[in-house]
Amino acid sequence: MMHSPLLRLSVALFCLAGLRAESAVQHLLEDKLHARLQELDGKLAGVVGVATIDLTSGRIFVYNGEAVFPTASTIKIPIMAQMFRERIDLNQRVTVDPKDAVGGAGHLQEKLKSGPVTLSVRELMTAMIIDSDNTATNRCIALAGKDRVNKMLADLGFRATRLRRLMMDGAAAARGDENTTTPLEMARIVEMLYRNRLTPAGDTAQMLDVLKRVKADIRRVVPAEIEVASKPGDLNAVHCESAIVYLPGRPFVVAIYSTFLGGDANPVPDAARMVFDYFRQLAESNEYGNKVK
């Protein structure tokens, strides 16, 4: 599962835009991260892909980073971004009917058993991200517009990341109408969010505030004093998560995707721990590995 020459070249070209040169020993440390991920991947019935972006140097690391994976609930990040780009009034009240309820994550489906529920757009969006509420998500898709979400993604240059179906649409999934991305594309989307390139800074701050309230696998492997803004996703045989980790001195983006998993396997925590340990070593050392913090 080594990088192809073309992929290595593409990563190298990305790195030319970095803000700070990398030393040879840093490259060797990166190779060890690749080897650890390869070992983790080899133990799985399925496959895993990882992409990271060093928000200090701009350097991109990928392991199966250009493979197309199901997004599960991480597609809700672009949905949220398009809601802000649509300039929807977040205080607008929206009524959700019992017929709109779908299964999976979230509490709205239970509340709808007693009749219609009226919420603000902000409450729907927050439920979509923090609770990963699928009923709320489907209403958010209606507000943002599926075609408009995909146009945004295409206009930004993303070819693999697409919203093709509503949440919990089993018939669409069976047809292969899956919501998809690559680890590298989702990492770039999250980087654009961090750098205020998806929406104006005020809107970005609101989105990051919601994402920082999510408690998932990456949050659990990062020390509590370090902020994390993330969105996980899970389907049958699928686990994934994309996040910004605000590591002091070395903030980074990480996107971890896995599929075809067997049993209760979930490689996200182990992969996240490997990535965090790598960036912590960079944060604590100078470019030659001398630990200075």
C-alpha positions in Angstrom: 0.0 0.0 0.0 2.9 2.3 -0.8 2.2 5.7 -2.4 2.2 5.6 -6.2 4.8 7.8 -8.0 2.1 10.1 -9.2 0.6 10.5 -5.7 4.0 11.1 -4.3 4.6 13.8 -6.9 1.2 15.4 -6.2 2.0 15.6 -2.5 5.4 17.0 -3.3 3.8 19.7 -5.4 1.4 20.6 -2.6 4.4 20.9 -0.3 6.1 23.5 -2.5 3.4 25.9 -1.3 4.3 25.2 2.4 5.2 28.0 4.7 8.3 26.3 6.1 10.7 23.8 4.7 10.8 20.3 6.1 14.1 18.6 7.1 15.2 15.1 6.0 14.7 13.7 9.5 11.2 15.1 9.5 10.6 13.1 6.3 11.9 10.0 8.0 9.5 10.6 10.9 6.7 10.9 8.4 7.7 7.6 6.8 7.4 6.0 10.3 3.8 7.3 10.6 3.1 5.8 7.2 4.5 2.4 8.3 2.4 2.5 11.5 -0.8 3.2 9.5 0.1 0.5 7.1 0.5 -2.0 10.0 -2.9 -0.9 11.4 -4.5 -1.2 7.9 -3.0 -4.7 7.5 -4.9 -6.0 10.6 -8.3 -4.9 9.3 -10.7 -6.9 7.2 -11.4 -3.6 5.5 -9.4 -0.6 4.4 -8.4 2.8 5.9 -7.3 6.1 4.4 -5.8 9.1 6.1 -4.9 12.6 5.1 -3.3 15.3 7.3 -2.5 19.0 6.7 0.1 20.7 8.8 -1.5 24.1 9.3 1.9 25.6 10.1 4.0 24.4 7.2 1.2 23.5 4.7 2.6 20.0 4.2 0.2 17.3 3.3 0.5 13.6 4.2 -1.6 10.9 2.7 -2.1 7.2 3.2 -4.7 5.9 0.7 -5.6 9.6 0.7 -7.1 9.7 -2.8 -9.3 6.6 -2.5 -13.1 7.3 -2.5 -14.8 6.4 0.7 -18.4 6.8 2.0 -18.7 10.0 3.9 -21.3 8.9 6.4 -22.1 11.9 8.6 -19.0 13.9 7.7 -20.9 15.1 4.6 -22.8 17.3 7.1 -19.8 19.7 7.1 -20.3 20.9 3.5 -24.1 20.9 4.1 -23.6 23.3 7.0 -21.2 25.5 5.0 -23.7 25.8 2.2 -26.4 26.8 4.7 -24.3 29.8 5.7 -23.5 30.5 2.0 -27.2 30.6 1.3 -27.5 33.4 3.9 -30.4 31.6 5.6 -31.8 33.3 8.6 -30.7 31.1 11.5 -33.5 32.3 13.6 -36.1 31.4 11.1 -38.6 28.9 12.5 -39.2 25.6 10.7 -41.8 23.0 11.5 -40.9 19.3 11.1 -43.8 16.8 10.6 -43.9 13.2 12.0 -43.8 12.0 8.3 -40.3 13.5 8.0 -38.8 11.3 10.8 -36.0 8.9 9.8 -34.0 6.5 11.9 -30.4 6.4 12.9 -28.8 9.0 15.2 -30.6 11.9 16.8 -33.5 12.6 19.2 -35.9 14.4 16.9 -37.4 11.3 15.6 -38.6 10.5 19.2 -40.1 13.9 19.7 -42.0 13.7 16.5 -43.9 10.7 17.8 -46.0 13.2 19.8 -46.7 15.5 16.8 -45.0 18.3 14.7 -41.9 20.0 16.2 -41.0 23.6 15.5 -37.3 24.6 15.7 -35.1 27.4 14.5 -32.7 26.8 11.6 -29.9 27.2 14.1 -31.3 24.4 16.3 -31.7 22.1 13.3 -28.2 22.8 12.2 -26.8 22.2 15.7 -28.7 19.0 16.0 -27.3 17.9 12.6 -23.7 18.4 13.8 -23.6 17.7 17.5 -26.3 14.9 17.7 -25.8 13.9 14.1 -29.6 13.9 13.9 -30.6 12.5 10.6 -34.1 13.9 10.6 -32.6 17.4 11.2 -30.0 16.8 8.5 -32.7 16.0 5.9 -34.4 19.3 6.6 -31.0 21.1 6.5 -30.4 19.5 3.0 -33.8 20.9 1.9 -32.8 24.3 3.1 -29.3 24.2 1.6 -30.3 22.5 -1.6 -28.6 19.2 -2.6 -27.7 20.5 -6.1 -26.3 23.7 -4.6 -24.2 21.8 -2.1 -22.7 19.8 -5.0 -22.2 23.0 -7.1 -20.3 24.6 -4.3 -18.1 21.5 -4.0 -17.5 21.4 -7.8 -16.8 25.1 -7.9 -14.2 24.7 -5.2 -12.5 22.0 -7.3 -13.6 18.9 -5.4 -14.4 16.0 -7.7 -15.1 13.1 -5.4 -17.0 14.8 -2.6 -20.7 14.6 -3.4 -24.0 14.6 -1.6 -26.1 12.1 -3.5 -28.8 11.0 -1.1 -30.7 11.9 2.0 -29.8 10.3 5.3 -31.2 6.8 5.9 -32.2 6.3 2.3 -31.5 2.6 2.1 -32.9 2.2 -1.4 -30.5 4.9 -2.7 -27.5 3.4 -0.9 -28.4 0.0 -2.4 -28.3 1.5 -5.9 -24.9 2.9 -5.2 -26.0 6.5 -4.7 -23.6 7.0 -1.9 -22.4 10.2 -0.3 -18.6 10.1 -1.0 -15.3 11.9 -0.5 -11.6 11.1 -0.3 -9.6 11.7 2.9 -7.5 14.3 1.0 -10.6 16.2 -0.3 -12.3 16.3 3.1 -9.0 17.4 4.7 -8.8 20.3 2.2 -12.5 21.2 2.9 -11.8 21.4 6.6 -8.6 23.4 6.0 -10.6 25.8 3.9 -13.0 26.2 6.8 -10.1 26.8 9.2 -8.7 29.5 6.9 -12.1 31.3 6.3 -12.1 30.2 2.6 -15.5 28.5 2.7 -17.4 31.4 4.4 -16.6 34.8 5.9 -14.9 34.8 9.2 -18.0 35.5 11.3 -19.8 32.5 9.8 -16.7 30.3 10.1 -16.5 31.1 13.8 -20.1 30.0 14.3 -19.5 26.7 12.5 -16.3 26.0 14.4 -18.1 26.7 17.7 -20.6 23.9 16.9 -17.9 21.5 15.7 -15.9 22.1 18.9 -18.8 20.8 20.9 -18.7 17.4 19.2 -17.4 14.6 21.4 -16.1 11.7 19.2 -13.0 9.5 18.7 -10.5 12.2 17.9 -11.6 14.3 20.9 -11.1 11.3 23.1 -7.4 10.7 22.1 -6.3 14.3 22.3 -5.6 15.8 25.8 -8.5 17.7 27.2 -6.7 21.0 27.3 -6.3 21.0 23.5 -9.3 22.1 21.4 -10.7 19.9 18.7 -13.4 20.8 16.1 -14.6 17.6 14.4 -17.4 15.6 12.7 -17.5 11.8 12.9 -19.5 9.4 10.8 -20.6 5.8 11.0 -22.5 3.4 8.8 -22.6 -0.4 8.6 -18.9 -1.4 8.2 -17.9 2.3 8.0 -16.2 4.6 10.5 -14.7 8.0 9.7 -13.9 11.4 11.2 -12.5 14.8 10.1 -11.1 17.3 12.5 -9.0 20.3 13.3 -6.8 19.7 16.2 -5.6 23.0 17.8 -2.3 21.6 19.0 -0.3 24.7 20.3 2.6 25.5 18.0 1.4 22.8 15.4 -2.3 22.9 14.6 -3.3 20.3 12.0 -6.2 18.9 10.1 -6.8 15.1 10.0 -9.3 13.1 8.0 -9.6 9.4 8.7 -11.9 7.1 6.6 -12.4 3.4 6.8 -14.8 0.9 5.1 -15.5 -2.8 4.5 -14.8 -3.2 8.2 -15.6 -6.5 10.0 -17.4 -6.9 13.3 -17.0 -4.0 15.7 -13.7 -2.8 14.2 -13.1 0.9 14.3 -9.6 2.1 13.4 -10.3 5.8 13.8 -9.0 6.1 17.5 -5.8 4.2 16.8 -5.1 6.2 13.6 -5.9 9.4 15.3 -3.5 8.6 18.2 -0.7 7.9 15.7 -1.3 11.2 13.9 -1.5 13.2 17.1 1.7 11.6 18.4 3.5 12.5 15.2 2.4 16.2 15.3 3.2 16.4 19.0 6.7 15.4 18.2 6.9 18.1 15.6 5.4 20.7 18.0 7.9 19.9 20.8 11.1 19.8 18.6 13.0 22.0 16.2 13.2 20.9 12.6 16.1 18.5 13.4 14.3 16.7 16.2 16.0 18.5 19.2 13.3 18.6 21.8 13.0 22.2 22.8 9.7 22.3 24.7 
